[in-house]
Amino acid sequence: MCSCICKKFIIQFPAALPLLWTHVTLSCNIYILLIKLYCIYIYIYVNKHKPWIETSYHGVITENMDTVLLDPPLVALDKDAPVPYAGEICAFKIHGQEAPFEAVVLNRTSGEGVLRARGHVDCELQKEYTFVIQAYDCGAGANGAGWKKSHKAVVHIQVDDVNEFAPVFRESVYHATLTEAKIYDSILQVEAWDQDCSPQYSQICNYEIATPDTPFAIDRNGNIRNTERLSYDKQQHYKIMVTAYDCGQKRAADSVPVHIDVKPVCKPGWQGWNKRVDYEPGTGSKQLFPKMHLETCGGPLSSVRVMVELQTSHIGKGCDRETYSEKSLQKLCGAASGSTDLLPAPSVATNWTASLLTDSGRDSDLIFRFDGRQAANVPDRVVPQNLTDQFTIATWMKHGPSPGLRAEKETLLCNSDKTEMNRHHYSLYVHNCRLVFLLRRDFTQMDTFRPAEFHWKLDQICDKEWHYYVINVEFPTVTLFVDGMTYEPYLVTDDWPIHPSQIDVQLTVGACWQGRSMTTEVTTPRFTQYFRGSLSGLTIRPGKIETQKVISCLQACKEGLDINSLESLGKGIKFHFNPAQSVLVMEGEDLESVNMALTKVSYINSRQFPTPGLRKLHISTTVQCFGEDTCISIPDIKAVVMVLPPSEPRITITGVERLVQLADDFTTPAGVVLFKDIRIISTVTKTDADFTAGKSWLGVLEVMHNLDYCDVLVIGEELNPEEESLEIHHSSLIGKHLDATNSTSGISVYGVDSMLHYEQAIRQVRYRNWRPAGLLERKFRLSCSELNGRYTSNEFNLEVSVVHSSEAVEHVNHMVAQPQYMRPVHHPLMVHTLNSNHNSGTPPAATVVIVMCIAALVVIVVLGIYRIHTTNQDGSKSDEDGGKEAEMDWDDSTLTITVNPMENIDAAQKEDEAREEELEEEEDEDEDELAGENSSADSEDSGEEEETEAHNIKGKLEWDHHTTLQY
């Protein structure tokens, strides 16, 4: 056993062999003991070395992974090897911060180990870790006692990033503004970022515009620029989408919108105005520029002058005026009577204007156009023959220069010799844009030089606009009025009077009549000096001159410019209107005050039915700077006011359409009143937009306006002047702006006046016939007009039947009587429907039956009441004679009264006859009164006719004495 132990000992510990030989002589037991003691020594003192590792390590771990790659590898060495346990490595321990790593021994003998992550490693949370590691051997034995540890080594771990996040833009939307026609290096810069931790994946390496075909580009840094010059007029706004890429080429999940506005180059001018302003008739004034302001691009200003011009040369006579006839306007304005219209509307009586060119598209204005080839001779019966030292010539004229014809005279009006000579007695003409009035007096008045030609040089004569010219002659003084403004002649030429002669004269319009030329070989009379322009309302009034008030009224304009709230303009604003209020000039030193003042400029049209269409607006601006005349050029503005079509009125004439009269009634001096119950109303249809909100129905609104004529025409054969006539009492026109003319074809009432006055006048139209024996019926037609035929009424037809037989007197009386329910009733202001049918009333037979029944009932009731009254009086007398008696006891049964209607019938008849005479006298007196009084008379006449019919019935009825009335 000892040898075995020693052998094993020697094999394991060869160094102990000399000692063993030294003690060979010892006994075996002692030797064994010694060997055991030596073995214990060796085991105690053999683990004398510490494990060894590197002093530092560098490792790399990819995030979300668990293996760390170390450089150098983790290996521990021990010089005690190959001694068991002492030379083996049992563990690696990490010291220091709370690092999420652990070290694991892979091979105890070789000392190899590995570093692993104990949990989730996120680069975005921590990019690097540093800690200390030590190696431990297995100690002196299996129980691990006596282990040794190495020195401390520093470990640096870097976490490698994974490209797990996409780029995100810092703003949800980007805005930029650029000025047109300019190239920018950078309009704006977009910026994106990435949550990844590494420079490779957290940096944005590229930007890209995702929207195709845009005039923009972007660089790597996110700077956006335009690639071409942009135009504000072409496109004012762009929207592009931009995306981003990180350096790992991961694209942004969401692109970002970029809004780019293009603003115009700062040009001085007006901003915030509309090119079109709609105007609804009847709404008063309408602001034209509520948000308008002047942009000066920051330049210092000393004053601003603005001129607003309303251009209406294409509307009628240059403005929206009431388009009535010249005579009607003169009467409305209070002009003196006796004027002669030299350019009337063509008709049978006024046929000299039939060959002239007219412009019928001017809202019923009668305008004559002269192109240098038309003229008209005024008949001698029309020409005023009594021109004295006082007279007036008036006309509307629109005239412009005629290229190449400036040396020729253009005659508006000329009174010259008809034959043999070519003397001009008086004329009005245009020569080189000058207005000239020629007036040659007769030689018999004075044999000296007298004023003969009066010249005016005015811009209005050739500006191609409508103007109203009035020449007042108070010889030798001549005054010109243009649009109500007075102008004295700048040149007056004297001449000899004209020698008297027996040559007839000719008055012409549009040219001058040349009877014979004394200097040329002209032997045939002809027109010369043709006028080129437009005329309207050419009149001559002999014996009187026109006042300025009347002239201003005749040319007054119904539309124009206005200013709302003058008191709010401010003290620094100066303004001025021209007489027609078509031009407004405003001036101020403060730009804000001028802007505020211009917002208060409005358009107004006071016509009830204005002419629809466009009105042009022109605004010119002058800006002055300090020390300079003009420093900023402001472009002119051109806009329009659109006057919307008004609600057209519907003029309706109603009344009884059939009249039956005795033949003898037509022969009386008063004749037969044709339209005694006529009614004229006018209505317009309104939609729900015209009324209070919430109403969805259509309505008919009765409106009040003027009429300018009503014609009563004879249907069929014209009147025979020897037997019949239509007449109207002159007294019915007194106090009204009305005149009347009649002929064999009818009668015309004309003049601008209310519908009520026209009703009153038409109700006085009477028809007379001195020989009605062969007359069976006559038919008449009534129609009315507003605005010179722009709005016309329905054609109201009246049929007048003549009864010749005396047996039909009673029947005729009933037919003539107007039933009570047929009285004209004033309609309420607002109605929902309008019946345009004209009912002629209940049929005559039904009327007779109804009237007779009503009259019989009235007579029975009256006689019954009279009988009761008489009975009560008799009873009262009996009570007085007999003293006090017990009161009469009445039961509740039905009262039965027996009446004899024949009692006291004579007294009733006498009373009725007296009442009839009284009513007939009242009817005769009321015939010449106004229409309102006629309405009352109509009611009285109805009552009279009912009583007359009742009287006739009472005289014919035969009563039964046992007639019983139940009450």
BAVOMI-435602 format. One line per 8 residues: for each residue y, x, z of C-alpha. Coordinates in steps of 0.1 Angstrom, whole numbers. Layout:
residues N
Y X Z | ...
end
This chain:
residues 967
0 0 0 | 24 28 9 | 17 46 -23 | 25 14 -42 | 57 10 -24 | 66 46 -28 | 58 45 -64 | 79 15 -69
106 30 -49 | 105 63 -68 | 106 44 -101 | 137 25 -90 | 153 53 -70 | 143 87 -85 | 171 104 -66 | 151 99 -34
121 121 -46 | 132 154 -30 | 136 137 3 | 102 122 0 | 86 156 -6 | 104 171 24 | 88 146 47 | 54 145 31
39 157 63 | 50 127 82 | 26 101 88 | 22 73 65 | 35 47 89 | 66 66 97 | 71 72 60 | 68 35 53
94 28 80 | 117 53 66 | 113 39 32 | 122 5 45 | 153 18 62 | 164 36 30 | 159 5 10 | 182 -14 34
208 13 30 | 206 12 -7 | 211 -26 -8 | 240 -24 15 | 260 3 -2 | 250 -1 -39 | 277 -29 -50 | 305 -5 -49
324 -14 -82 | 347 -44 -90 | 344 -62 -122 | 368 -52 -149 | 388 -73 -174 | 418 -68 -197 | 452 -70 -181 | 465 -97 -204
453 -123 -229 | 469 -143 -256 | 454 -176 -266 | 459 -204 -291 | 448 -240 -287 | 453 -268 -312 | 467 -299 -296 | 442 -326 -289
414 -299 -290 | 396 -282 -260 | 387 -247 -272 | 411 -218 -266 | 410 -188 -290 | 418 -157 -269 | 428 -123 -280 | 410 -103 -269
379 -123 -260 | 373 -130 -224 | 347 -104 -213 | 342 -89 -178 | 325 -55 -172 | 309 -41 -139 | 299 -5 -134 | 272 -16 -110
252 -27 -138 | 223 -28 -143 | 219 -34 -106 | 210 -70 -102 | 237 -92 -89 | 261 -64 -83 | 263 -56 -120 | 264 -93 -131
295 -116 -136 | 292 -150 -120 | 326 -166 -125 | 362 -165 -138 | 389 -182 -117 | 424 -193 -128 | 453 -190 -104 | 489 -200 -106
504 -232 -121 | 485 -264 -126 | 472 -253 -160 | 449 -278 -177 | 424 -251 -185 | 391 -237 -171 | 371 -205 -176 | 334 -206 -181
309 -177 -180 | 287 -177 -210 | 265 -147 -202 | 263 -132 -166 | 248 -99 -177 | 272 -93 -207 | 301 -108 -188 | 312 -130 -217
333 -161 -210 | 353 -188 -227 | 386 -206 -219 | 386 -244 -223 | 410 -273 -218 | 402 -296 -190 | 422 -325 -204 | 445 -336 -232
468 -309 -244 | 500 -322 -262 | 524 -298 -279 | 552 -324 -276 | 548 -323 -238 | 544 -285 -234 | 542 -259 -260 | 530 -229 -239
511 -221 -207 | 510 -189 -186 | 486 -183 -157 | 465 -156 -140 | 427 -152 -143 | 402 -130 -123 | 365 -122 -128 | 339 -123 -100
305 -105 -99 | 274 -120 -84 | 276 -99 -52 | 249 -79 -35 | 221 -104 -37 | 210 -137 -48 | 229 -155 -21 | 261 -141 -36
272 -123 -5 | 293 -92 -9 | 308 -103 -43 | 337 -84 -57 | 366 -97 -79 | 385 -80 -106 | 422 -74 -108 | 445 -103 -120
450 -107 -157 | 479 -127 -173 | 469 -153 -198 | 495 -167 -224 | 484 -199 -242 | 503 -213 -271 | 496 -249 -282 | 494 -253 -319
511 -285 -334 | 495 -312 -355 | 517 -331 -380 | 512 -365 -364 | 547 -379 -366 | 568 -390 -396 | 605 -384 -400 | 629 -410 -385
666 -415 -395 | 691 -413 -367 | 710 -444 -380 | 695 -477 -391 | 721 -480 -419 | 749 -458 -433 | 783 -468 -447 | 807 -448 -469
838 -455 -490 | 850 -435 -519 | 879 -438 -543 | 872 -446 -579 | 876 -420 -606 | 869 -391 -583 | 839 -367 -579 | 829 -359 -543
809 -329 -531 | 797 -350 -502 | 804 -387 -496 | 784 -388 -464 | 755 -370 -447 | 723 -387 -436 | 701 -372 -409 | 665 -376 -400
644 -360 -372 | 607 -355 -363 | 590 -358 -329 | 565 -330 -337 | 570 -298 -316 | 565 -271 -341 | 592 -259 -365 | 568 -266 -394
564 -302 -387 | 596 -310 -367 | 620 -298 -393 | 632 -320 -423 | 627 -300 -454 | 638 -325 -481 | 657 -358 -487 | 652 -381 -516
670 -412 -531 | 644 -438 -535 | 666 -462 -556 | 663 -454 -593 | 691 -452 -618 | 720 -447 -594 | 750 -425 -599 | 743 -405 -567
723 -374 -557 | 713 -359 -523 | 706 -323 -513 | 681 -308 -487 | 706 -313 -459 | 711 -350 -465 | 746 -348 -482 | 751 -376 -507
774 -371 -537 | 783 -391 -568 | 772 -377 -601 | 798 -396 -622 | 832 -411 -619 | 830 -446 -606 | 851 -476 -616 | 863 -502 -592
866 -528 -620 | 830 -521 -631 | 813 -522 -597 | 828 -523 -562 | 797 -518 -541 | 764 -498 -543 | 733 -499 -521 | 708 -471 -522
677 -463 -502 | 671 -428 -489 | 639 -412 -476 | 631 -379 -459 | 602 -354 -458 | 593 -329 -430 | 581 -294 -438 | 545 -306 -437
555 -330 -465 | 550 -361 -444 | 573 -389 -456 | 595 -411 -435 | 578 -444 -427 | 610 -464 -434 | 637 -456 -459 | 673 -460 -447
699 -482 -466 | 732 -465 -476 | 761 -488 -485 | 788 -472 -506 | 820 -491 -513 | 843 -482 -542 | 879 -488 -536 | 905 -486 -563
929 -457 -565 | 958 -465 -543 | 982 -481 -568 | 1013 -497 -556 | 1012 -534 -562 | 1005 -569 -548 | 972 -576 -533 | 955 -607 -519
967 -632 -545 | 947 -656 -567 | 950 -659 -604 | 948 -697 -603 | 961 -722 -578 | 950 -758 -581 | 975 -785 -573 | 965 -821 -566
991 -847 -575 | 1007 -865 -546 | 1001 -837 -521 | 1037 -825 -518 | 1041 -788 -518 | 1013 -762 -522 | 1015 -726 -510 | 1011 -702 -539
1004 -669 -521 | 991 -675 -486 | 975 -641 -482 | 996 -620 -505 | 1010 -586 -495 | 1026 -556 -511 | 1007 -522 -511 | 1031 -493 -513
1006 -465 -505 | 1026 -454 -475 | 1058 -446 -493 | 1090 -451 -473 | 1111 -480 -487 | 1147 -490 -483 | 1145 -525 -500 | 1122 -548 -519
1134 -574 -545 | 1109 -600 -557 | 1115 -625 -585 | 1091 -655 -589 | 1094 -674 -621 | 1077 -707 -629 | 1072 -709 -667 | 1069 -744 -680
1082 -741 -715 | 1050 -757 -729 | 1054 -788 -707 | 1075 -815 -724 | 1112 -805 -724 | 1105 -773 -705 | 1096 -791 -673 | 1076 -820 -659
1103 -846 -661 | 1099 -884 -661 | 1092 -890 -698 | 1111 -923 -702 | 1133 -931 -731 | 1168 -917 -732 | 1184 -951 -728 | 1163 -958 -697
1172 -924 -682 | 1208 -930 -688 | 1207 -963 -670 | 1188 -948 -641 | 1213 -921 -637 | 1243 -944 -639 | 1256 -932 -673 | 1282 -952 -691
1269 -977 -716 | 1275 -976 -753 | 1256 -945 -763 | 1240 -943 -797 | 1206 -927 -801 | 1205 -907 -833 | 1168 -897 -829 | 1150 -929 -819
1113 -935 -822 | 1104 -945 -857 | 1102 -982 -862 | 1111 -1010 -887 | 1147 -1010 -874 | 1149 -973 -869 | 1131 -960 -900 | 1154 -930 -907
1134 -908 -883 | 1100 -917 -899 | 1100 -887 -922 | 1107 -862 -895 | 1080 -841 -878 | 1072 -852 -842 | 1053 -835 -815 | 1032 -862 -799
1012 -839 -776 | 1040 -836 -750 | 1030 -863 -725 | 1048 -891 -744 | 1080 -871 -749 | 1094 -879 -783 | 1102 -845 -797 | 1113 -838 -832
1105 -805 -848 | 1126 -791 -876 | 1112 -763 -897 | 1142 -758 -921 | 1131 -784 -946 | 1135 -818 -929 | 1167 -837 -921 | 1177 -874 -917
1206 -895 -928 | 1218 -919 -901 | 1225 -954 -915 | 1261 -964 -915 | 1254 -994 -893 | 1243 -970 -865 | 1270 -944 -868 | 1298 -948 -842
1330 -956 -860 | 1354 -955 -831 | 1353 -918 -820 | 1386 -912 -801 | 1399 -883 -782 | 1371 -889 -757 | 1334 -888 -765 | 1302 -871 -755
1274 -855 -775 | 1242 -847 -757 | 1208 -834 -768 | 1178 -815 -757 | 1173 -783 -778 | 1147 -756 -781 | 1157 -728 -804 | 1149 -692 -811
1162 -666 -835 | 1151 -668 -872 | 1143 -634 -886 | 1161 -627 -918 | 1182 -659 -915 | 1208 -648 -890 | 1237 -653 -914 | 1229 -690 -921
1242 -719 -901 | 1217 -742 -885 | 1231 -777 -882 | 1220 -801 -855 | 1245 -828 -862 | 1270 -831 -891 | 1295 -858 -903 | 1306 -849 -938
1318 -865 -970 | 1292 -885 -987 | 1304 -879 -1022 | 1330 -860 -1042 | 1339 -835 -1015 | 1322 -814 -989 | 1345 -817 -959 | 1329 -815 -924
1347 -839 -901 | 1327 -829 -870 | 1295 -810 -866 | 1274 -791 -841 | 1255 -761 -853 | 1240 -727 -843 | 1252 -696 -859 | 1238 -661 -850
1226 -675 -816 | 1260 -690 -809 | 1267 -727 -805 | 1297 -739 -825 | 1313 -774 -823 | 1335 -783 -852 | 1361 -811 -849 | 1386 -818 -876
1413 -844 -868 | 1428 -866 -894 | 1461 -855 -910 | 1477 -888 -900 | 1478 -878 -863 | 1498 -846 -864 | 1508 -822 -892 | 1502 -790 -871
1475 -766 -863 | 1450 -781 -839 | 1419 -767 -822 | 1391 -772 -847 | 1362 -749 -837 | 1348 -742 -803 | 1324 -712 -798 | 1299 -705 -770
1278 -673 -768 | 1248 -680 -745 | 1214 -664 -740 | 1199 -699 -737 | 1206 -707 -773 | 1179 -683 -787 | 1155 -679 -757 | 1129 -704 -772
1131 -725 -741 | 1142 -761 -736 | 1178 -767 -724 | 1199 -798 -720 | 1233 -795 -739 | 1262 -819 -732 | 1295 -815 -750 | 1324 -835 -734
1353 -839 -757 | 1388 -847 -742 | 1407 -834 -771 | 1420 -808 -772 | 1397 -797 -744 | 1360 -794 -751 | 1336 -785 -723 | 1299 -775 -727
1273 -782 -700 | 1239 -764 -703 | 1213 -775 -678 | 1241 -789 -656 | 1262 -757 -656 | 1297 -757 -671 | 1307 -732 -698 | 1341 -729 -714
1343 -718 -750 | 1349 -681 -755 | 1367 -687 -788 | 1387 -716 -801 | 1398 -716 -837 | 1427 -737 -849 | 1429 -754 -883 | 1449 -779 -903
1440 -815 -900 | 1420 -831 -928 | 1440 -851 -954 | 1431 -888 -954 | 1410 -901 -982 | 1389 -931 -991 | 1357 -911 -993 | 1328 -924 -972
1312 -901 -948 | 1276 -894 -940 | 1262 -886 -905 | 1231 -864 -907 | 1207 -848 -882 | 1189 -815 -888 | 1211 -804 -917 | 1245 -811 -932
1250 -834 -962 | 1268 -817 -991 | 1284 -843 -1012 | 1299 -819 -1037 | 1307 -782 -1036 | 1342 -771 -1047 | 1332 -735 -1052 | 1298 -738 -1068
1282 -758 -1096 | 1266 -783 -1072 | 1269 -817 -1087 | 1240 -835 -1070 | 1245 -843 -1033 | 1219 -826 -1011 | 1211 -812 -976 | 1221 -777 -966
1223 -755 -935 | 1189 -767 -922 | 1181 -765 -885 | 1150 -746 -872 | 1139 -757 -838 | 1132 -788 -817 | 1154 -816 -807 | 1151 -846 -784
1174 -873 -771 | 1203 -867 -794 | 1230 -892 -785 | 1267 -899 -791 | 1288 -919 -766 | 1323 -928 -780 | 1353 -935 -758 | 1339 -920 -726
1328 -886 -713 | 1299 -880 -690 | 1303 -869 -654 | 1286 -838 -640 | 1267 -859 -616 | 1251 -880 -644 | 1245 -848 -664 | 1226 -832 -635
1206 -864 -631 | 1196 -865 -667 | 1183 -829 -668 | 1168 -829 -633 | 1134 -814 -631 | 1106 -830 -611 | 1086 -798 -605 | 1097 -764 -593
1094 -737 -566 | 1101 -743 -530 | 1101 -725 -496 | 1083 -739 -466 | 1100 -735 -433 | 1133 -718 -443 | 1141 -711 -407 | 1111 -688 -403
1121 -665 -431 | 1140 -642 -408 | 1176 -630 -409 | 1168 -600 -431 | 1156 -620 -461 | 1180 -632 -488 | 1169 -657 -514 | 1184 -676 -543
1172 -704 -566 | 1184 -711 -601 | 1197 -747 -606 | 1163 -759 -620 | 1144 -742 -591 | 1122 -725 -616 | 1133 -690 -606 | 1133 -677 -570
1147 -643 -561 | 1140 -628 -526 | 1153 -596 -512 | 1147 -577 -479 | 1147 -543 -463 | 1116 -547 -442 | 1083 -548 -461 | 1065 -570 -436
1093 -595 -436 | 1092 -597 -474 | 1054 -602 -473 | 1058 -630 -448 | 1085 -646 -468 | 1065 -646 -500 | 1036 -664 -483 | 1059 -694 -478
1067 -698 -515 | 1051 -730 -528 | 1049 -752 -558 | 1061 -789 -556 | 1059 -817 -581 | 1076 -850 -571 | 1063 -871 -601 | 1040 -899 -592
1019 -892 -623 | 1025 -855 -632 | 1015 -840 -665 | 982 -822 -660 | 977 -787 -672 | 987 -751 -666 | 1020 -738 -653 | 1024 -700 -657
1037 -679 -628 | 1054 -645 -633 | 1063 -622 -604 | 1083 -590 -609 | 1091 -566 -581 | 1117 -538 -577 | 1113 -513 -549 | 1140 -489 -538
1135 -458 -517 | 1159 -439 -496 | 1183 -419 -517 | 1167 -430 -550 | 1172 -459 -573 | 1135 -467 -579 | 1107 -447 -565 | 1076 -470 -569
1066 -489 -599 | 1051 -523 -590 | 1031 -540 -618 | 1041 -576 -627 | 1018 -604 -617 | 1007 -632 -639 | 990 -663 -624 | 988 -700 -632
992 -733 -613 | 966 -758 -625 | 980 -794 -620 | 949 -816 -618 | 948 -849 -636 | 962 -877 -615 | 944 -909 -607 | 954 -931 -636
968 -965 -627 | 954 -997 -641 | 982 -1022 -648 | 969 -1057 -646 | 987 -1089 -656 | 973 -1122 -643 | 984 -1158 -644 | 976 -1192 -660
965 -1186 -696 | 969 -1222 -709 | 1000 -1243 -707 | 1002 -1280 -719 | 1037 -1295 -723 | 1052 -1326 -738 | 1069 -1321 -771 | 1102 -1333 -757
1102 -1304 -731 | 1107 -1279 -759 | 1139 -1295 -772 | 1158 -1293 -739 | 1184 -1266 -735 | 1163 -1250 -708 | 1132 -1249 -730 | 1097 -1243 -715
1091 -1214 -690 | 1061 -1195 -704 | 1052 -1171 -676 | 1062 -1190 -645 | 1033 -1177 -623 | 1029 -1143 -639 | 1017 -1115 -616 | 1018 -1077 -623
999 -1053 -601 | 988 -1017 -605 | 957 -1001 -589 | 941 -967 -589 | 904 -959 -581 | 899 -935 -552 | 867 -917 -543 | 856 -910 -507
872 -876 -509 | 906 -893 -510 | 900 -912 -478 | 890 -905 -442 | 859 -884 -438 | 828 -903 -433 | 834 -930 -459 | 810 -928 -488
823 -958 -509 | 847 -961 -537 | 879 -979 -532 | 907 -994 -552 | 942 -988 -540 | 971 -1009 -550 | 1001 -987 -558 | 1037 -994 -566
1054 -977 -594 | 1079 -984 -622 | 1075 -999 -656 | 1096 -991 -686 | 1090 -1020 -709 | 1072 -1054 -713 | 1068 -1070 -747 | 1062 -1107 -753
1048 -1109 -789 | 1043 -1140 -810 | 1007 -1143 -822 | 1004 -1158 -856 | 1034 -1167 -877 | 1067 -1153 -866 | 1094 -1175 -851 | 1114 -1196 -875
1150 -1189 -864 | 1161 -1224 -877 | 1137 -1242 -855 | 1125 -1221 -825 | 1134 -1191 -804 | 1124 -1170 -774 | 1152 -1166 -748 | 1158 -1149 -715
1188 -1157 -693 | 1211 -1128 -690 | 1215 -1137 -653 | 1179 -1127 -647 | 1187 -1091 -657 | 1218 -1088 -635 | 1213 -1062 -607 | 1184 -1046 -624
1180 -1016 -647 | 1168 -1039 -674 | 1179 -1049 -709 | 1163 -1072 -734 | 1161 -1076 -772 | 1146 -1104 -791 | 1136 -1110 -827 | 1114 -1134 -847
1083 -1114 -836 | 1090 -1116 -799 | 1111 -1104 -770 | 1112 -1070 -753 | 1124 -1063 -718 | 1129 -1026 -713 | 1143 -1002 -687 | 1129 -982 -658
1125 -1006 -630 | 1100 -1019 -604 | 1071 -1042 -612 | 1087 -1068 -590 | 1119 -1069 -611 | 1098 -1071 -642 | 1079 -1100 -628 | 1112 -1118 -620
1125 -1111 -655 | 1094 -1121 -674 | 1092 -1154 -654 | 1125 -1164 -670 | 1113 -1160 -706 | 1116 -1195 -722 | 1104 -1209 -755 | 1125 -1235 -774
1117 -1256 -805 | 1142 -1281 -819 | 1116 -1296 -842 | 1083 -1298 -824 | 1070 -1327 -844 | 1047 -1305 -865 | 1039 -1281 -837 | 1005 -1283 -821
1003 -1249 -802 | 1019 -1215 -799 | 1002 -1183 -787 | 1020 -1154 -770 | 1009 -1120 -759 | 1024 -1101 -729 | 1018 -1064 -723 | 1036 -1038 -702
1039 -1000 -701 | 1047 -971 -678 | 1059 -937 -689 | 1067 -947 -724 | 1032 -959 -732 | 1012 -933 -713 | 998 -961 -692 | 996 -996 -706
985 -1029 -691 | 959 -1054 -704 | 970 -1078 -731 | 977 -1111 -714 | 974 -1140 -738 | 991 -1174 -732 | 983 -1205 -752 | 1009 -1233 -752
996 -1267 -763 | 1020 -1295 -774 | 1012 -1331 -765 | 1030 -1356 -788 | 1014 -1389 -776 | 1033 -1408 -748 | 1000 -1422 -736 | 990 -1388 -723
1021 -1384 -701 | 1001 -1389 -669 | 974 -1365 -681 | 1000 -1339 -691 | 1016 -1341 -657 | 983 -1333 -640 | 976 -1305 -665 | 1010 -1289 -660
1007 -1290 -622 | 995 -1258 -609 | 967 -1263 -583 | 975 -1251 -548 | 946 -1226 -549 | 960 -1210 -581 | 991 -1197 -564 | 996 -1160 -568
984 -1143 -536 | 995 -1107 -527 | 964 -1086 -525 | 959 -1064 -495 | 967 -1027 -498 | 931 -1015 -498 | 903 -1034 -516 | 869 -1024 -526
866 -1040 -560 | 890 -1053 -586 | 881 -1082 -609 | 898 -1076 -642 | 888 -1110 -656 | 917 -1134 -659 | 906 -1169 -649 | 926 -1196 -663
919 -1219 -633 | 897 -1249 -627 | 890 -1271 -658 | 916 -1298 -663 | 892 -1327 -657 | 879 -1313 -624 | 915 -1306 -614 | 924 -1343 -619
895 -1356 -599 | 901 -1332 -570 | 939 -1340 -569 | 932 -1377 -570 | 907 -1375 -542 | 929 -1354 -520 | 959 -1377 -526 | 938 -1409 -518
926 -1394 -486 | 961 -1384 -476 | 975 -1419 -483 | 947 -1435 -462 | 952 -1412 -433 | 990 -1417 -433 | 988 -1454 -435 | 962 -1455 -407
984 -1434 -384 | 1013 -1456 -393 | 993 -1487 -384 | 983 -1473 -350 | 1018 -1464 -343 | 1030 -1499 -350 | 1003 -1514 -329 | 1011 -1492 -300
1048 -1502 -302 | 1038 -1539 -302 | 1016 -1533 -272 | 1043 -1516 -253 | 1066 -1546 -258 | 1040 -1570 -246 | 1036 -1549 -214 | 1073 -1549 -208
1075 -1587 -213 | 1044 -1596 -192 | 1052 -1572 -163 | 1027 -1548 -149 | 992 -1555 -158 | 960 -1538 -150 | 954 -1507 -171 | 931 -1512 -201
896 -1498 -196 | 883 -1479 -227 | 846 -1472 -232 | 832 -1441 -249 | 820 -1460 -280 | 833 -1452 -314 | 867 -1464 -321 | 869 -1488 -350
903 -1494 -367 | 909 -1519 -394 | 939 -1510 -416 | 954 -1530 -443 | 970 -1504 -466 | 990 -1530 -485 | 1012 -1537 -455 | 1046 -1520 -457
1037 -1507 -492 | 1071 -1514 -505 | 1088 -1492 -479 | 1064 -1464 -486 | 1071 -1466 -523 | 1108 -1464 -518 | 1104 -1434 -496 | 1082 -1416 -521
1107 -1423 -550 | 1136 -1409 -530 | 1115 -1378 -522 | 1106 -1373 -559 | 1143 -1374 -569 | 1152 -1349 -542 | 1124 -1325 -553 | 1134 -1328 -589
1169 -1318 -581 | 1157 -1288 -561 | 1134 -1277 -589 | 1163 -1277 -614 | 1184 -1255 -590 | 1155 -1231 -584 | 1148 -1223 -620 | 1174 -1195 -622
1164 -1178 -589 | 1144 -1146 -584 | 1106 -1143 -585 | 1102 -1143 -547 | 1122 -1176 -546 | 1101 -1189 -575 | 1070 -1184 -554 | 1085 -1207 -528
1095 -1231 -555 | 1060 -1231 -568 | 1047 -1242 -534 | 1073 -1270 -533 | 1065 -1281 -568 | 1028 -1283 -559 | 1036 -1305 -529 | 1058 -1327 -551
1031 -1331 -577 | 1006 -1341 -550 | 1029 -1367 -535 | 1037 -1380 -570 | 1000 -1383 -577 | 995 -1400 -544 | 1023 -1425 -551 | 1007 -1433 -585
974 -1439 -569 | 988 -1461 -542 | 1004 -1483 -567 | 971 -1489 -585 | 946 -1492 -557 | 934 -1527 -548 | 924 -1528 -511 | 898 -1549 -494
913 -1565 -462 | 881 -1557 -444 | 883 -1519 -451 | 871 -1500 -420 | 880 -1464 -411 | 857 -1446 -387 | 873 -1419 -365
end
